[in-house]
């Protein structure tokens, strides 16, 4: 699964768009105060994380986009 397929799956599951951010695919505006996120890490891998009260915390690091997408999906569904 890639980021676009993940976004489609979240829409199909009726997960509100303000609950998550997917880098380059779904970046809600205005930015919600708390949400889960999927993004490319500085080292080229992928990470899932949470923004809470203006602070970002990495939940997990992943070797590829598919693993990161599967993890974010499991957190939201």
C-alpha positions in Angstrom: 0.0 0.0 0.0 1.3 3.5 -0.8 0.2 6.8 0.6 -2.5 7.4 -2.0 -4.0 4.0 -1.4 -3.8 4.6 2.4 -5.7 7.9 2.0 -8.4 6.2 -0.1 -8.7 3.4 2.5 -9.1 6.0 5.3 -11.8 7.8 3.3 -13.6 4.6 2.7 -13.4 3.8 6.4 -14.9 7.2 7.1 -12.0 8.3 9.3 -12.3 12.1 9.6 -9.6 14.0 7.7 -8.6 16.0 10.8 -7.4 12.9 12.5 -4.3 12.4 10.3 -1.8 13.9 8.0 -0.1 12.0 5.1 2.9 13.8 3.7 2.3 15.0 0.2 -1.2 13.4 0.0 -3.4 14.7 2.8 -2.4 17.8 4.7 -5.5 19.3 6.4 -5.9 23.0 6.5 -6.2 24.5 9.0 -3.8 22.2 10.8 -5.6 20.4 13.6 -4.1 20.7 17.1 -3.7 16.9 17.5 -3.4 14.2 14.8 -1.4 11.2 13.7 1.1 11.6 10.8 3.0 9.6 8.2 6.1 11.2 6.8 9.5 10.6 5.2 12.3 10.6 7.8 15.5 12.5 7.5 17.4 9.3 6.9 15.2 8.3 3.9 13.0 5.8 5.8 9.5 6.5 6.9 7.9 7.2 10.3 4.6 7.4 11.9 4.1 9.9 14.7 1.7 12.0 16.7 1.3 15.8 17.0 -0.1 16.6 20.4 -0.2 20.1 22.0 2.2 21.4 19.4 4.8 18.7 19.9 5.7 15.9 17.6 6.6 12.4 18.8 7.8 9.6 16.6 5.7 6.4 17.3 7.6 4.1 15.0 10.2 4.1 12.2 9.7 2.0 9.1 12.0 0.7 6.4 9.6 1.5 3.6 6.4 3.4 2.7 4.2 0.3 2.7 5.1 -0.6 6.3 4.5 3.0 7.4 1.1 3.0 5.6 0.1 -0.3 7.2 1.0 1.0 10.6 -0.9 4.3 10.3 -3.9 2.4 9.0 -3.8 0.1 12.0 -3.6 3.1 14.4 -6.7 4.8 12.8 -9.1 1.9 12.0 
